[in-house]
Amino acid sequence: MTARAGRRATGGKRYDRAYFDRWYRRSRVGVGEREFVARKVRLAVAAAEFVLARRIRTVLDVGCGEAPWRAILSRLRPGVSYLGFDSSEYAVARFGRRRNIRLASLGEMGRQGLRRRFDLVVCADVLHYVRTPEVRAGLAAIAPLTGGVAFLEAFTNADETDGDEVGVQDRSSAAYRRLFAGAGLVPIGLHLYVTRRTAKTLVALERGAAG
């Protein structure tokens, strides 16, 4: 399964250099393969710019791991302001200063003192590894920070997946929809969400079925 190593390990699981090597540099699944990541980046950027009607300037990446999105974003949109958060102490110690990554888990985002809204908010390959109370808290913190589009990638118990299965949370698509709706996030397809305020600026068929 495409799995972001963007949290503190639980149950003996460690998101250290060995984990990133195993799943992002040596895995046959291809989670860390540059073009695989780049396709997601291009999708998210295009969607945000369509909604905003301008180029993106700011990106918040929650559970960013080693921040693979940052380099691709910088090539696509030179000068973009990138801020990442991850609870992997290894990733922050090694790349924090160079790649602007701060130490925090998804559930801790509400305590980071962020006030501005971001053109693009990213939480890729994280939610399906995080327990429901933390997901709820994290989405509640992310929603007010979303000025354009949020790319919130998650897999359900009905999806066929490949990769790291340790710690995967057993949730239905209905459960995720309730979590997103509870945070005031409206689906627009392909893991993309906007706030209810932004959704009012979109025509009916630009919004998802729940919008």
Summary of the structure (lengths in Angstrom):
residues: 211
radius of gyration: 16.0
end to end distance: 27.9
largest distance: 47.3
contacts: 691
relative contact order: 0.16
helix: 42%
strand: 17%
